[in-house]
């Protein structure tokens, strides 16, 4: 059995505020130097070997990142990777800037990485350093690799140099833990991380972090009437499917949840009876990244010991072919008693989430966030640079967009509502699972899911179009981006979304 938990050892972070001296640079193998768009001679003079660095900078190609690279004539031959960025650049631009600097720096041998920003006001300096630190913590993390010769670590320690004063890095470190976990799980081969493995991993993490853990197996789900989830699970050749509930309670264990996170955990998606073609099935081990993002966000909240009660629900199964797999035109009943006429077995994510939403909303949390790689139509609408968000509170749309800008994980809101359910009318059941026409499927899918949120609980659904971007996104260089963890933390800490609705 493979060890499914990543190496969670923290990269050591040191801070040396004040003027950067030659001795400080002797401690780093690579230095990421952050400069304003038109750095002054005084900016360079604040650095050892500043005249040399300025001479190299003057030869740089405008608009390139990194702007230049050079080596210092010290014992370590420190590699300097420099770039320029405006102080008022967006969070997304800062994170992307950090990723590009890291790509140039980490092509070298492993060692100590320095980050230094000069020529900025104190608050701007702190924000830029934190953004580049986020990129460094993503680059330092080793993704799953099952090679005969393991790849060496690229970053052993990080040193923040030249700060006006020490900065609090606890949030960016917690977000990195959550993002790294989400990416790690999503990238795992499906024969290593199967449905039982993910449920057991959640159990092991619960024991380690002091969370409450409950696994609802298929027999218990049958008693609860979760026919939508079980329709997807019935194609499995074993009894591996389950819905897992985790609870983080920093205060009273019996407290109701302020926030509930729900993740789609389709371990591998063949498309079911409506089998996917090869090119669309190849990366379907990543169809569980909704659950990975939910769990990663949950870990980040716990790591920061935030004073809020949080539940996390993971809907875990595969979507298989086989003699017992569900079919088009099957009619199933969800846990809320509503009947669904199935149309396409590859629309399994909304089926699995439907029952999880019923179970979660019955406990009347303050707000629900769910995450899912749900529809291709969301990607066609937004590309893989943005994710779509949907809510039963349309007045949240401005705040949802604002959270995306602040976190650097950008989203775009879409409408939902009863009018869209007209496209899901059924003569046989309460409604269709999806429209055979496929137009606006991301909107129809979210409108479908809204039918399963009980007690008028405020709810946000994230269709993770940006969870998979070939060249990386923002501060993350890997194909699977872990999109959603930073967004969730910003929703809690910057916008206080869930409290606003209580």
PERAWO-V683780 format. One record per run of one state. SS is the DSSP state (h for helix, s for strand, l for the rest). FROM is the first residue (numbers start at 0). TO is the last residue. If there is no record, write none. Layout:
ss;from;to
SS;FROM;TO
SS;FROM;TO
This chain:
ss;from;to
l;0;10
s;11;15
l;16;20
h;21;24
l;25;28
s;29;34
l;35;39
h;40;44
l;45;48
h;49;56
l;57;66
s;67;70
l;71;77
s;78;83
l;84;89
h;90;104
l;105;109
s;110;116
l;117;120
h;121;139
l;140;153
s;154;160
l;161;168
h;169;186
l;187;193
h;194;208
l;209;210
s;211;216
h;217;222
l;223;225
h;226;232
l;233;240
s;241;247
l;248;257
s;258;268
l;269;276
h;277;280
l;281;282
h;283;302
l;303;308
s;309;318
l;319;329
s;330;332
l;333;337
s;338;340
l;341;346
h;347;360
l;361;366
s;367;371
l;372;374
h;375;381
l;382;385
s;386;390
l;391;392
h;393;406
l;407;409
s;410;412
l;413;416
h;417;423
l;424;429
s;430;431
l;432;439
h;440;449
l;450;457
s;458;462
l;463;463
h;464;466
s;467;467
l;468;471
s;472;472
l;473;474
s;475;475
l;476;478
s;479;479
l;480;483
h;484;492
l;493;495
h;496;499
l;500;501
